[in-house]
Amino acid sequence: MAIGIEKEKEVNTSTLLTNFRDHLNSSDSSKEWQWDAEFAFFVLKQCIISRILMFIIQFIMNVVVTDYPTDAFQGVPIPKAELSQVDHWIQIAFGGLIRWDAVHFLHIAQYGYTYESNLAFFPLYPTLIYSLTLIWSWALPFIHFSTAVILTAVIVNFIAFALCGQLLYALLLILTKSTKRALLACIVFTLNPASVFFSAVYSESVYMLLTFCGMFVLYADPSLSFVRYIIAALFFSFAFATRSNGIFNFGYIIFQLTLETVYSVTLHKFIWERDCGTVLLKLFRFIMLITICWGIFGSQVVSHGSRMHHSFCSRNTTHSRAKEMPDIVYQYALQSKLVLPHDLESLIWCRKGRNILYPIPSFYNYVQEKYWQVEPFGYWQLKKLPCFIMAAPAIFIVSYGSLFEINLLKRMHGYSWHTPECEQYTAVSNSYVGANISGFGVVQRGSVHPNSVFVIAIYLFNHSTIHGPSNSPSNIR
């Protein structure tokens, strides 16, 4: 009986190794997974066509469907006498893309951070829109600046989305060694319904572009052992300055640097199998790189927090406060009872201390909770049940894919590493991963596969993104 079980185990192991080797042979050829201009152009066409369809759909729905009344921030009204007919046409054409958070981004791009509620939005995206609008708006004086800002934002998001498609294709070629998987992922990326947020005047497109840039630098060329972490931290810092959830991007640096420190792919040894001098050197390098990257990563958000703290929390008079912003902005604040800078009685967060080691500004959590009721588990309410139902298909797909990958890893690692079959599997997997991306390979003779950690992390992140407080478009900025 035991002999039969052992033979069956050997057969299953051999079958698994054969399938794995066949997968490598079918996907590891240079023609299969190397960059292909034709496929890249196909991805570009998919991105462009999907955006055109999105623009058409939003235009039709914006004209046909009447907007529901809402108490959300509507923006400072522009006198109709200042708007030309071209302004009206443009605002009608893109009216469906300038709702909700888009109103805040456009207000900040045009007037800056004038109200306390604006502080929930991070600065890079509106600053980029404002700067680019200044470059070209002077050439078209018949277009109002508020309309020019809308045009700039739509064009920037369109270009950023197309670039995201190219970077996603290149990144997945590196990670999966499969053109098929890369193309399928790009198609899903362009056609999924949530991609509407990449066309609306939201910060998603720019954030995703900067995140992909950081990941590409981190994984494209492992031979650049020091420089790639610094450049990746710089890109991730820009992404963090775009949206608050960019703080999680630092996990990519920690994860990859930890794997590189703990295990040597070239020598096939763990750090505790090395000599004492090498261990100390690796630990020193790890601490030094983490410290440098963290400083680069948080610098922009810390700087933004300091500027806003000085702008809002310094003592000033009502008269001088009115001079700091256009009269129409000041009057709108009085009519809508919005909290202005220097109103220290209302700006409670000004009394809190700042932690320079923690980059999230002191005002951020307070503003989120005050204006959007964002707090731990605050989204889990019975009235949000329709949102959970709408998110059910997405969470099912994420759960199924994650569990499938984990079960596959269990099958691959359910046998002793010292059997001949698994030694052969180890050799084959080394050739698969090799020098391209050590962090996503098989850690020989180990009990934990890095992919399993990565899959679980992705699962938890997607779960929190779909069902946590961040599910609302207004909750993560």
N, C-alpha and C positions, 0 to 999 in steps of 0.2 A: 504493500500500500504506500509506504513512504517512498519507495523507489519510483512508483508511478507518479506520485505528486511531484517528485524532484524532476522527473523527465518532462512532465507537463510544464513545470516552471521554466526549464531550459528551453523548451519549444516556444513558450510565450516570450521569453527574453530574446531568443533568436529572431522571432517574427518582428518584435519591436525594433531590434537593431536593423533588420533588413528594411523595414519601412522608413526608418530614420535615414539610412544610407541612401535609399531611393529618393527621398525628399531632397537630400543634399545634392545628389547627382542631377536632379531635375531643376534645382533652383540656384546652384552654385556656379553654373556656367557663366562666362562673362557676358554672353548675349542675353541671358535671362534677367539679370538684376542690375547691370550697370546702367548708368544714365543714358536715356534714349531721347533724343530731341523730338522725335515723332510723338512719343508718349507724353512728353512734357507739354507739347503743343496741344495734345488732346485734353490734358488736364486744364490748360489755360482756356481752351474753348468751353469746357464744362463750367468753369468759374464765370466766364463772361455771359454765357447763355443763361445760367441760373440767375445771375444778377439782373439781366434784362427782364426775365420772366417775373422776378420779384418786383421790379419797378412797375411793370404793367399791372400786376395784381394789386399792389398797394394803391396805384392811381385809381383803378376802377373801384376798389372798395372805399377809398377816401371820398370819391364823388357820389357813390350810390348809397353808402351806409351813413346814417346820421350819428355823430359822436354822442356818446352818453354823457350826461352832465357829471362833472367831477369837481372835487374841491382841491385837486392837485394844482401845483404851481403852474400858472399859465404864462409867465414871463411878462416883462414890462411891455405894455401896449405901445406900438408905434403909431403916431398920428397918420391917418390915411392920406393926408395932404403931402406927406413926405415920400409916399410910395408911388412909383410909376406903374404903368400897365404891365411892364415886363416883370416887375416885382410880384404883382398879383399872379401872373402866369406861373412863375417859378414856384411860388408858395403853394399854388394849387397842385402843380405837378408833383411836388415832393412833400405835400402836406401829411401824408401817412407816415412819413419817416421822422417827423419832428414832434413826437408826442412823449409824454412822461419824462423820463430822464433826459431826453434830448433837449427839452426846454431848458433844463439846468445847464447842460453843457454849452448851449448856444448863448445863454445869458452870461456865463463866466467868460466865454470867448470874446464877447462884445464889451462887457463892463467890468470884468474881474470878479473877485470874491467880495461881494457887497453885502450879503446877508448871511446870517449864521447857518441857515439851511444849505447854503452852497458848499459848506465845508465838508459835506459828506462825499464830495466828488474830488478825485485826485487830479493834479494839475497838468500832466503832460499832454493829454489829448486836447483840452480846450486851448492850451498855450500853442500847440502845433497848429490848430485851426486858425487861431488869431494871427499868428506870424505869417502863415502862407497867404491868408486873405490880404494882409497888408502889401504883399508883393505884387498882386495883380489887380486889386480892386480899383486902384487909381486910374487904370486904363479904361474902365467902364463906368464913368460918372453917373450914368442914368440908372445904375443898379444901387439900391440902398445897401449900406454896409451890413445890415442885419440879414439881407437876402444873400449878399456875397458870402457871408459866413456859412449859410446853409449850403450853397453850391460847393464851397471848399470842403465842407465836412462830408458831403455825399461822394465827391470825387476821391477824397483821401480814403474813405472806407472801401470804395470800389477797387482802387489800386491795391490797397492793403490786402483785400480778400484774394485778389488774383495772385499776389506774391505769396500769400499763405498757402495757396494750392501748390505752387512750385516747391516751396520749402517742405511742405508735408510729403510730397512725392519723393524728394531727395532724402529726407530724413528716414522715411520708411524703407527706402531701398537699403540704407545703411543698417537699419535695425532688423529687418526681416529677410534680407537677401532675396526678395521675391517681388518681381514686377507686378504679378497678379494681385498680391495683397496690397501693394502700394496703390495701384489704380483703383481697386475696390474701395479702399479707405478714402481716397480722394473723391470718388463719386458720392459716397455717403456724406462726406464733408460738404459738398456743394449742394446736395439735394435735400438735406435734412431740414425739416420745418423750422427748427430753431435758428437756422442761418439768417432769418429775418433780422436778428440783432446785429448781424455783420453788415447789413445795408442801412439800417436806421442810424440816426446820428447818435450812436452809442460808442463807447470806447472798446468794444469787443474786438473789432478787426485789428486795430493798432496793437492792442494788448497781445492778441494771438500771434501777430507778426513778430513782435519783439521776443515773445516766448520761444517761438520756433527758431528764431535766429540764435538765441542762447543755447538751445538744445543742439542745434546743428553744429555750432562751434565746439560744444562739449564732446560730441560723439563722432565727429567727422574724421579727426586725425589724432588718435591717442598718442602719437609720437611727440606732440607738442604738450608735454606733461605739465608745464607751468603756465605757459602763455594762454592755453585754452581755458583754464579756470578763470583767469583774470578777465579775458574778453567775455566769457559767458556771464560772469558776475556783472559786467557792465551792461550787457543786454538785459539781463534779468532786473537790474536796477531801474532801467527805463520802463520795463514792463510793470514793475512795482509802483513806479511813479504814475502809471496809467490807471491801475486798478488795485484796490487793497488786497485782493486775494492773490496778487503777485508775490506776496510774502512766502507762499508755499513753493514758489519756484526755487528757492534756495535749497530745498530738499534734493533737487537733482544734483547739485554740487556736492552736498554732504554724502549722498548715496554713492555717487561715482568715486569720490575721493576716498570714502571708506573702503570700498571694494579694492581700489588700487593700492591702498595701504595694507589691508589685511592679507591679500593674496597676490602672488606674482604669477602671471600667466606664462611668462617666458621660462621661469624656473620651476613652475608647478609646485610651489611651496607656500605654506601659510607663514604669517609673520612670526609665529611662535616656533617655527622650525628654522629660523634664521639665527645668525650670531647676534650677540648683544649690541654691538656697534651698529649693525644694520637696523635693528629694532629701534634704537634711540634716534637714529637719523630719520627713519620713516615717521616716527611719532612727532619729531620736531617739524618735519615738513608738513605733516597733517595739520598741526596746530597753527603753524605760520600761515598756510594757505587759507585755512578756515577764517582766521582773524582778518587777513587782508581782504578776502572776498566779502566777508560780512561788512567790513567798513565801506567797500565800494558799493555793495548791494543796498545798504540803507542810507547812504549819504544824501540822495536826492529827496527822499521822503522826510528825513530829519530836517533838511534845509527848508523844505516846504512848511513843515510844522512850526519851525522857528519863525519864519516870515509871517505866517498867519497868526501866531500867538502875539507877535509884536503889533501887527496891524489891528487886531481886534481887542487886545487886552490893555493897550496903553491908555492912559487917562486922557480924555479930550472933551471938549465942549460940544454941545449940539450944533452951535453955529459953525465951528470949524469942521465938524463931521459932515455937514451938508455940503461943504465946499469940496470934499474929497471925491464926490461922485456927481454925475449929472442930476439936475433937478428932477427930471422925470423918474429916475431910479429912486431918489430919496422920497418923493411924494408917493410913489407906489408902495414903498415900505410902510409909510405912515398909514395909508389907506388899508393895507392888508395886514397891519400889525405884525410886521416882520422884525426880527431882532437885528439891529444894526451894529457895526463895530463900535467899540468904546462904551457900549451900554453894560457896564460892569455888574449892575444889579441883575440883569438877565443872563449874562454870560457866566454861568456858574462854573464852567470848566476852567475859566481863567484862574481860579483859586487853587487848582490842583497842580501838583508838581509834575515835572517832566523827567522821564527816565531816558537818558541818552543812549543806553544800551538796547532799548526797545524802540524800534523805528516808528511804529504806528503813533501818530500824533495823539496827544492827550484828549483833544476835542472829538476825535472820530467816533468812539463808542458812544459818547454822550449824545452827539448829534444824531447818530443812527437810531438810538433808542427813543429820543425825544420826538423826532419827526416821522420815523418809519416803524416804531415799536419793534426794533430788532434787538433781541436778547436771546440768551441760550434757551432753545426749545420754544421760543416765542411763536414760531411759525406753525407748530403742531396744535392747531385748533380745529374744532369740528366744522367751522364755517369754511375752512380751506379744503374740505373733502373733495370738491370738484377738481382742484389743482392736483391732488394726489391721484385721482382717477386718470386725469390727462397724462400724468407722468408715469403711470403704470407700465405702458409698453416699453418705455426707455429703460426703466429699472429692471424689467424682465430681461431685456436684451443684454444689459450690462451684467446682470447676475448669471445668466446662462453662459456667456462668454468667459466670465471669470472662473466659474465652477468647472467648466470644460477644461480650461487651461490647468487649473489646479489638479484635477483628476489625471490629466495627461502627465503632469510632473510626478504625481504619486506613482503612476505605473512605471515611469522611467527610473525612479529612485527607490522603488520598493524592493530592490535586490541588493545584495552585498556588493560593494565596490571592488572587492578583491576577486570576484569570479572572472574567468577569462572573457565571458561575454561582455561584462560591464567594463573591463579594461579596454576591450575593443571599442565599446560605445564611447568611452572617455576619449580615446584617440580620435575617433571620427568627429566627436563634438568639438574637440580642440581645433581640428581643421576647419570646422564650420565657423567658429567664433574667431579664432586666431588673433590677428593683430588689429582687427577692425573695431571690435567693441567688447572689451573685456568684461564690462559690468553686466552684460546680458548673456554671458556664456555659462558653461557648466563649471561649478567649483568642484574640482576633483576631490574625491574622498571626503567630501563634506556632507553634513546632514541637512543643510539648508540650501536650496537652490535660489540664487538671486532673483530669478524670474518669479518665484512664488512670492517673495517679498514685494516685488514690483507689482504683480497682479493684484495682491491684496491691497496695496496702497492705492492703486488706480480704482479698484472697486469701492473702497471707502470714500475716496475723493469724489467719484461720480455719484455715489449715494448721497453724500452731503450736499453736492451741488444740485441734485434733482429734488431732494426732499427736505433739505435744511432751510434755514432762513434765507440762504442765498438764492433760493428758487425764484423769488420775486425779482423782476428786473430792477427794482429800485433798491435792492438790499446789498448788492456788491458793486463797488465802484473803484 
